[in-house]
Amino acid sequence: MLQRSAPRSQQLSLGRRLLRDRVLLLFALPGIGLIIAFHYVPLLGNVIAFKDYQPFLGIGGSDWSGWANFAVIFNGDPAFLRSLKNTLILTCLQSVFVFPAPILLALLLNSLFSERIKRIAQSILYLPHFMSWVIVVALFQQMLGGSGLLNNYLRSHDLATLNIIGNSELFHVLLTSQIIWKDTGWATILFLAALSQIDSQLYEAASVDGASRMKQLWHVTLPGLRGIIILLFILRLGDSLTVGFEQIILQQQAVGRDVSEVLDTYVYNNGVLGGAWGIAAAVGLVKGLVGVALVLAANKVAHIFGEQGVYSR
């Protein structure tokens, strides 16, 4: 029996492949350089987590402190535990409400029969993504603030006003709703692309077998989206302890740090503002390591269920 020869790309040596793809590699060099300069080189600065870092002495001149900076984590510092609690609450809210929102919106957009209406809807839904958090927070304050549009309307009709923006009990819900409004439309791009790759013959076969629209959604559409959903969820786990620094710091003064302090603002307030650089670096380092561990664990689970995940085995 004749055996197929290996693909030509596998027969070439590494040097020949580099020579063959030299143009593409040259185009990639600027991007690679930026990633190394702004993502990998700064990782070396995590050494200050093990030092009594003083900016005027520099990293080399600061004394080693060992594991002392990690005491706030190991000993359960109240301020750290409060920021961890708020971070976990926001992480759960975003996992339950923010992550599924673009999936549901993509399914809704995909159900529109008019391509023109679909394009117009997509264009409108994409716009909030390009606004900075400063503008988004300002818009919510103008709409829901004490002197905002909603309360002015209630006053004009002799109705009781609502305290939403400055209400600490509603702060986590407010943050979640802001994220949904700002990023849900943009996040539908990947899901709409995945939906376009589902073979239309599968829907036709399901329809011939008498499957309703709901059954087609459950047995054809969702299985077609399973791979991208798992991939994005794994990536979301890696960033799960990062719940929106800029969004929160802009609104922290209105509700106080008890309900708004998260790990990112804890690092900023204690490091940049408080001068406890070593402690801030230690918390940031642990947060990053937990994110890596979550990605590796979730990717392993994806392999167990037959999915590729972020990377192959």
N, C-alpha and C positions, 0 to 999 in steps of 0.2 A: 504494500500500500504506500502510495506516495504521501509524504508529509509536507504540509505547507511550510514554506520558508517564513522565517520571522519577519515582521515588518521592517522596512528598510531603516526607520528611525532607531530601531533597537540594535541594528547591526553597526551603526556608526559609533565611533568612540566619543568620549565626552568632548575632547578637543575639536573634533570635526563638527559635532552638534553646536558647540559654541561659535565656531567659525561660520556655520550655516545660518545661525540665528543672530549674527552680530548686529544687524540693523535694529531688530526688535529689542535686543539687550541695551543698545545705546539709547533708544527711546525710553526704556524703563529706568535708566540710571538716575535721572533727576528725582523721580518719585522714590526710588530706593534710598537715595541720599537724604531726602527730607524725612523719611521714616526713621532712618538710623539716627539722624541729628536730633529729631524732636521727640522720638519715642524710646529708642534704645539707649542712647548716651545718657539721658536724664535718669535712667534706672540706676546708674552708678551712684547718684546722690542719695540713694536709700541707706548708704553707709552711716549717715548722720543719725539713723535710728539707734545706733549702738554707740553714739558719742554725746557728750555734753556740748552740743554745737553752739558756738558763738560766732555770729556773722563777721565780727571784726577780727577774729582769729582765723577764720576759714576752716575748711574741712580738715586740712592737714594739721593745723595748729590746735584744734579742739581736742580735749582729753577724751579717752575712751571711757564709757560708762557701763559697758556690758549690757545686761538685760534690764537695767534700771528704768529705762524709758517705757518698757512694756508693763510696768507695775500697774498703770491705770487699767490695763486689760485684765491682768492676772488677779489683781486685788479687787476688781469690781468698783472702780471709781464711779460715784453716782452720776456725774455729768456724762461720762462715757456711756454708762448703761442707759441713760435717758436718750442719748443720741442713737444708740443701737436699737432701742425699742421703737423710736419714731421711724428709723430706717426700715426696720422689718415690717412695720405697719404699712408704710408706703409701698414697699416691695410687694406685699400681698395684694394690696389694692390694685397696683399696676398690673400684676400678673393675672388677676381675675377680670378686671374691667378694661385696661388699656390694651393688653396683648390681643384679646379676641376681637376688639373693635374693628381694626382694618380687615379682618377676615370676613366679618359680617357685612361691612360696607362694600367690600369687593364682590361678594355674592349678590348684594343688592344691585350694584352697578352692572354686573354681568347679566342680570335678568332683564335689563332694559333692552327693548328690541330696536329702538332708534339709535343709530350710531351717533347722530348729531347731538341728541340730548345727552348721551353718555359722555361725549367729549366735553360738552359745556359743563356738565356736572363735575367731571374730573378737574377741569381747569379751576372751577370755583373752590373745590375741596382742597386743591394743592396750595392755594394762596397763603393760608395761615402758616404753613411750614416755613415760608421765606421771611416771616416777621421775626424780629428779635424778641427775646423774652421781656425786654423793657417795654416794647410796644404792646405785647399781649397782656402783661400785668396792668399797664395803664388802661387798656380797653376794658378789662374786667372791673377795674376800679371805677371807671366812668359809667359802667352799666350797673354794677352791684354795690358800689360804695355808699357811704352814708349820705352823700350828696349826689349820688348817681341817678341815672335815668329811671331805674325802677322805683327807688324811694321817692323821687320827685313826683312820679305819677301817683304813688300811694298817698302822698301828702295832699296832692291836688284834689283827691277824691275822699279826703278825711278818713283815710285808712291807716292802720298801724304800720310803721316802717319795719323793715327787716335788717338785722345786723348780720351781714354775710361776710364781708371782707375782713372785718376785725374780730370775727367770732372764732375763738380758739377751738371750739368743739366742731366747727365745720371746716377747719383749715385743711385737713387731709383730704376731705371730699372735694374742696375747692381746687387743690393742687391736681388731683386726679382728673377733674373735669377740664381743667386748663390744658393738660397734656392731650386728652382725647380731642379737644377742639383744635389744637394746633397741629398735631402730627398724624392723626388717623388717616386723613386724606392722602398724604404723601406715602404712608406705609402701605397703601393698597397697591402700589405699583408692582411689587414683586408677586403679590397674590393674583392680580389681574393677568400678569404675564404667565403664571403657572396655569391659570384657568384657560388661557388661549391655547395651551399645548395639549389639553385633554382632547382625545379623539372624538369627534362628533358622532362617529358611528356607534360609540358606546351608548350615547343617549338614544340614538335611533333604535338600537337593539333593546334597550331597557323599555322604551316606549312600546315597541312591538310586543314585548312580554307583559305589557299591562302595568308597568311601574308608573306611579303617580309622580308629580314634580318633587314631592318630598322624598320619595324613595329614590329617585334619581339623584337628588342632592346627597342622600346618605350613602348610597352604594356606588356612585360614580364620581361626583364632584369632590366630596371630602377625601376619599382615597387618593384622588389625583393631586390633592393639596398636601397630603400627609408628609411627604418628604420635605417640602419647604417650610411647613409649620414646625416640624421637629428641629430643622436646622436653625431657624430663627429663634426658637425657644431656648435651644442650647446657648446660642450667642447672648440671648437676653439674660440667662442665668449668670453668665460671666460678668455681666454689667449690673447684676441685680442689686448690689449694695450702693450703686450710684443712682440716686433718685432725683437729680436735678438741682445742682448747686446754684446756678444763676437764678432760676425760678424761685428758689426758697430764700436766698439771701436778699432778694428785692422785697420780700414780704415779711421777713422775719421780725422787723421792728414793730409791725402792726399787731402781732399776736404774741410776741415774746418767745424766748428760746426754749421754754419748757415743752412746747408742742411742735416747734419748728426746727429744733436742732437735730440734724442728721450727721452722719459720719463725715461727709464732705465739709459741712459748715463747722463741725467740731475741729477738723484739721485746720481750717482757715482761721477760726476765731482764736484757737490756742497757739497756732504756729505763726501766722503772719501778723495778727493783732496782738496776741499775748506774749510772743517771743519764746514760747516753749517749742522750739523747732524739733528737738529730738523726740518729744512725745508725739507731736503731730506726724512726724515721719514714721514712727513706730505704728501708729494707728493706720496710716495710709498703706504701709507695707503689709500689715496683716489683712487689711481689706482686699488688697490685690491678690494675695496668696489664697484667700478664701474664694475669690472669683475664679482663679485658675483651677482650684480643686473642684468647684462646682461644674465647670466646663468639662473637665476630664471625666468626672463621675457620670454626668448626663450623657456624654458621648459614648461611654462604655455601655450604659443602659440602652442607648439607641442601637449599638451593634448587637446587643443580645436580642432585640426585637427585629433584626434584619435590616435596619436602616443604616445608611452610610454615615450620617452625622456630619460633624465639621471636618473630619478627616477619616480616611480608610484605616482599617486595621493594619 
